[in-house]
Structure formats: structure tokens, C-alpha cells
């Protein structure tokens, strides 16, 4: 199976906490050019499409917890459950 890996992510990490860690690493990388300031920006989070085994309330939990994890505030946070097409749907 071919998967996208995050070298800093434990293989034992599951569920919402796994998605949150993936999102944290990606957001920190994306915000690095902004020098960790609190810019007036919106955040759109791309998530997998609905499927069996996906954690309940994933979108809500990620949107609520991510700003605290990366110590940044956003004007607005939206989630898009579009799988690989999430970036195009944004």
C-alpha cells in the first residue's frame, strides 16, 4: 500500500489524534514564512471524504483543537471533506 507518511508521527497514533498531528505538522510548515505571527488569515482544512472508520466529529475536533496546537488564531476556519480533491474544492 502506498501512503503519505510523516516521519515524526508515531505509527501507533490513531483516530482524531492522528489527524490532529498530521494537521499540526502541515500548518506549522505552512505558517513558518509568516514568522509565527498571528496574521489575519482564514484557514481551510482538507479532510478525507466520508468513509467507514473515519472518526465521528473529525471536522469539528480538528477545527477546534488545531489553533491551540499551533498557537495561532485565525479569522475563520472551515473544513472540506473532499479527500484528495479538497484543495481544488477550497
N, C-alpha and C positions, 0 to 999 in steps of 0.2 A: 504494500500500500504506500502511496506517495502522500506525504503530509507536509504542511508548513510547520517548521519547528522553531522554538525559541530556546536557545541554548541555556538560558537562565531559569527555565521553567521546569519544575520537578515533574517527572512522569507520573507520580502518584497523585498529583493535584487534579481534582475532578470538579465537575459542576460549575456553579456560578463563580466560585473562587478561581477556577482555571481561566474562565473567560475574562474575569477582572484582571488577573495578572497579565494576560496577553494584551488587553487594552491599555493597561498601565505602561508597559514597556513601549508600546507603539506611540502612545500620547506623549510620553517623556521625550522620545526621539523627535517627534514632530514639533514639540514646543522648544527644543533646545535652541534653535536660531532666534527665538524671541527672548533669550536670556532669562528665562523663568519669571518674567514679569507677569502681571495679571492683565493681559490685553483685553480689550473689549471685543471679544470674538464669540461666535457661536460654535458649537461642537455637534457634528453629526457622526454617530457611531453606527457602522455597518455590522450587522449581526447575521448569523445563519438564518435561512428560511425555516419555517415551522417544520419540525420533524419529530418522530418518536424519540424519546430520550432527552430531548432538549429541556433544560431546567425551566420549571414554571417561573414566571415573572422575571425572566432573564433581562429583558429590556429595562424594566423598572429598576431592578437592582443595580445594573451597570450604570445607568444614568444617575442614580442617587449616590453610589459609592465612589465612582471614578474621580470626581473633583477633589474629594478628600484624600484619595491615594496619591494624586499628583500635585496636591497643594496649589490648586489653581481654580479660579472662579470663571464661569462663562456666562455670557448674556443669556444664552439659550442652549439647551441640549435636546437633540432629537435622536431617535434611533430608527434605523431602517432595517427590517428583517428581509433582506433581499439576497442573501448568500453572496456569491462572487459578483453579482451584479449591483451590490449595494452602492458602490462608488458611482456607477452610472445613474442610479436612481436618485442619488443625492443631488 
